Amino acid sequence: MSEENEGLKDWMREWFEQFLGRFDRLDKFMDIMSGRHNVLNGERLLDNQDLCQLLNVSKRTLQRYRSAGELTYITIHHKIFYTEKNVEKFIRDHFAKGDNDSETELEPEPSD
């Protein structure tokens, strides 16, 4: 039974770390959104650098999301921008479910 408790304790620790990681990502998002920002028709715009930092991904990963049609973007003077609304939708659709490789949903291991 001690092993079972240790397994549960490990699972809870990992789950809690993931939970805190999501708060860290929200904190980064809030920093980006409260700082300097571009605006189009009253809506905030994020550029590639902002979104790379927010999602903790590379520019190439953003390109893959755009090419696959998963991330909506606009181009202004040959520069790519993402609207705040579209970024929030993308995060809800792709990261809230644990689809991110760095944040997978954990399930307790079955006990014997």
Secondary structure as the mmCIF struct_conf table of DSSP 4:
data_model
#
loop_
_struct_conf.conf_type_id
_struct_conf.id
_struct_conf.beg_label_comp_id
_struct_conf.beg_label_asym_id
_struct_conf.beg_label_seq_id
_struct_conf.end_label_comp_id
_struct_conf.end_label_asym_id
_struct_conf.end_label_seq_id
HELX_RH_AL_P HELX_RH_AL_P1 SER A 2 SER A 34
BEND BEND1 GLY A 35 ARG A 36
STRN STRN1 ASN A 38 LEU A 40
TURN_TY1_P TURN_TY1_P1 ASN A 41 GLY A 42
STRN STRN2 GLU A 43 ASP A 47
HELX_RH_AL_P HELX_RH_AL_P2 ASN A 48 LEU A 55
TURN_TY1_P TURN_TY1_P2 ASN A 56 ASN A 56
HELX_RH_AL_P HELX_RH_AL_P3 LYS A 59 SER A 67
TURN_TY1_P TURN_TY1_P3 ALA A 68 GLY A 69
BEND BEND2 LEU A 71 LEU A 71
STRN STRN3 ILE A 74 ILE A 76
TURN_TY1_P TURN_TY1_P4 HIS A 77 HIS A 78
STRN STRN4 LYS A 79 THR A 83
HELX_RH_AL_P HELX_RH_AL_P4 GLU A 84 HIS A 94
TURN_TY1_P TURN_TY1_P5 PHE A 95 GLY A 98
BEND BEND3 ASN A 100 ASN A 100
TURN_TY1_P TURN_TY1_P6 ASP A 101 SER A 102
BEND BEND4 GLU A 103 GLU A 103
HELX_LH_PP_P HELX_LH_PP_P1 THR A 104 LEU A 106
HELX_LH_PP_P HELX_LH_PP_P2 PRO A 108 SER A 111
#
